Amino acid sequence: MLLLLVGGLVDIGRAIYITEALSTAAREGARHGAWFDASHLQSPYLYDAEIKSVVDQELATASLPASVLKNPGTTCPAVTDGNTYHNPPYANAAYPPTANITWLYICYSNTSGVDFGGPQTGQGNTDLNVIVLYTYAPLTPLLGGQFGTFHLANNQHMTVQGT
């Protein structure tokens, strides 16, 4: 009984740690992408590859695998409550089917299908939503057998400044 309790506490602590790592990755990716270079009137980092690079650097600091970018295609994951801002809760299909994998969605202006392949100009007041989804598998075999995997999600909205 004591081993089950200790194992459960370890899994809860690990899940909290991963949730914080996802939060940091989403925040840093959005912050980096939303930066506006006023002297050149452009957003030099407002595109998928640059944002993914920053998210992956943050995930690596927490010893998590690099993200799988879901853009182009499904740039904004489906939600289950109908909100138009693409905030959680997300549909089960939006999460990785395999445990310990990270999926990254970059949603521009809350519009699915909008995708930026390179640096942008003229994107002032664009809403940038960086969404990081993870399928968590408990380390404790009894918990994993009883409950299976858990879905962890974090997203960060930032508004791109400039013209």
Phi and psi in degrees as a GROMACS rama.xvg file:
@    title "Ramachandran Plot"
@    xaxis  label "Phi"
@    yaxis  label "Psi"
@TYPE xy
-64.9949  -40.2957  LEU-2
-63.0358  -39.3345  LEU-3
-63.2718  -42.3876  LEU-4
-64.3679  -45.794  LEU-5
-64.3418  -43.7835  VAL-6
-60.7445  -40.9949  GLY-7
-64.1003  -40.9003  GLY-8
-65.4769  -38.7142  LEU-9
-62.8139  -44.5027  VAL-10
-65.2855  -39.8873  ASP-11
-64.6032  -43.5719  ILE-12
-62.5663  -41.7745  GLY-13
-65.2884  -40.1359  ARG-14
-64.1931  -39.9136  ALA-15
-64.8765  -42.3344  ILE-16
-60.1707  -45.9015  TYR-17
-66.0254  -39.6295  ILE-18
-60.4219  -42.1659  THR-19
-65.2051  -39.1445  GLU-20
-64.8545  -40.1118  ALA-21
-64.8446  -39.654  LEU-22
-61.8016  -46.3844  SER-23
-63.5478  -42.7116  THR-24
-63.0843  -44.2446  ALA-25
-64.8741  -43.6283  ALA-26
-64.1031  -46.3708  ARG-27
-67.958  -37.5634  GLU-28
-62.9313  -44.1399  GLY-29
-67.9437  -41.9181  ALA-30
-61.1154  -44.093  ARG-31
-65.6226  -44.6664  HIS-32
-68.6601  -29.0111  GLY-33
-83.8942  -5.41002  ALA-34
-64.6742  133.839  TRP-35
-114.618  127.546  PHE-36
-91.6705  97.5894  ASP-37
-64.2076  -33.9588  ALA-38
-66.7555  -26.7796  SER-39
-111.748  1.64846  HIS-40
51.6757  48.1598  LEU-41
-146.47  165.441  GLN-42
-111.259  87.9514  SER-43
-66.3209  -17.65  PRO-44
-111.826  10.6987  TYR-45
-88.6571  70.3495  LEU-46
-160.008  159.493  TYR-47
-53.657  -51.7026  ASP-48
-62.3579  -39.6174  ALA-49
-69.0432  -43.4836  GLU-50
-65.5812  -42.5256  ILE-51
-61.01  -39.3723  LYS-52
-59.5305  -44.4531  SER-53
-68.6438  -42.4686  VAL-54
-59.9667  -44.9104  VAL-55
-65.4275  -35.0036  ASP-56
-62.5969  -42.0127  GLN-57
-68.109  -39.3413  GLU-58
-64.0548  -37.9208  LEU-59
-64.6949  -33.3339  ALA-60
-65.7632  -22.8774  THR-61
-100.324  12.1157  ALA-62
59.6252  34.6569  SER-63
-101.476  152.4  LEU-64
-67.9744  155.044  PRO-65
-60.0271  150.71  ALA-66
-76.4944  157.925  SER-67
-104.567  115.157  VAL-68
-74.667  126.446  LEU-69
-92.7539  -1.5955  LYS-70
-89.2903  150.442  ASN-71
-71.7486  171.853  PRO-72
115.36  -108.305  GLY-73
-88.8614  85.2378  THR-74
-77.7738  -26.8693  THR-75
-123.706  117.39  CYS-76
-68.3003  153.619  PRO-77
-69.4383  138.033  ALA-78
-104.355  159.816  VAL-79
-98.9392  -11.4554  THR-80
-109.848  6.09212  ASP-81
78.9956  9.42352  GLY-82
-68.4736  143.415  ASN-83
-90.5382  1.02265  THR-84
-97.6827  2.89681  TYR-85
55.8837  45.294  HIS-86
-96.98  160.679  ASN-87
-58.3787  155.632  PRO-88
-85.307  144.978  PRO-89
-102.376  154.569  TYR-90
-65.8141  150.936  ALA-91
-57.0179  -31.7491  ASN-92
-67.8069  -16.5453  ALA-93
-77.7269  -15.8744  ALA-94
-94.3734  155.494  TYR-95
-61.3231  136.582  PRO-96
-74.6225  -18.442  PRO-97
-103.608  141.528  THR-98
-68.1623  151.892  ALA-99
62.0295  36.5219  ASN-100
-121.013  144.67  ILE-101
-114.168  128.446  THR-102
-109.094  140.55  TRP-103
-119.238  126.801  LEU-104
-115.551  136.744  TYR-105
-120.857  111.178  ILE-106
-108.615  117.332  CYS-107
-100.432  129.902  TYR-108
54.7658  29.5501  SER-109
52.418  33.6296  ASN-110
-125.186  114.766  THR-111
-67.2472  138.466  SER-112
100.137  -16.8476  GLY-113
-79.9595  127.699  VAL-114
-143.585  137.954  ASP-115
-114.461  118.57  PHE-116
-93.8474  -8.83569  GLY-117
-154.302  176.509  GLY-118
-54.2197  146.606  PRO-119
-116.317  151.391  GLN-120
-127.267  157.899  THR-121
67.4242  30.4718  GLY-122
-110.882  27.0839  GLN-123
-57.9837  142.433  GLY-124
65.7525  17.8472  ASN-125
-76.4471  134.189  THR-126
-85.0526  122.349  ASP-127
-106.111  120.594  LEU-128
-120.074  109.601  ASN-129
-97.1099  121.264  VAL-130
-119.225  123.163  ILE-131
-117.809  120.157  VAL-132
-118.752  141.93  LEU-133
-141.076  139.888  TYR-134
-103.252  114.74  THR-135
-97.4679  131.144  TYR-136
-112.987  123.221  ALA-137
-61.3331  148.469  PRO-138
-77.4479  -32.6961  LEU-139
-72.9242  119.19  THR-140
-57.6856  -37.0918  PRO-141
-66.3039  -42.0569  LEU-142
-67.1495  -42.4632  LEU-143
-62.4228  -40.4604  GLY-144
-69.2525  -34.2483  GLY-145
-79.5051  -43.3135  GLN-146
-111.272  -15.0195  PHE-147
76.0075  -141.991  GLY-148
-100.746  163.77  THR-149
-123.102  148.686  PHE-150
-98.6235  126.261  HIS-151
-113.9  136.742  LEU-152
-138.302  147.321  ALA-153
-150.962  142.058  ASN-154
-141.118  156.729  ASN-155
-139.822  122.871  GLN-156
-93.8075  137.464  HIS-157
-142.175  147.01  MET-158
-98.4172  128.702  THR-159
-75.3424  127.841  VAL-160
-86.1334  175.387  GLN-161
99.7801  -164.694  GLY-162
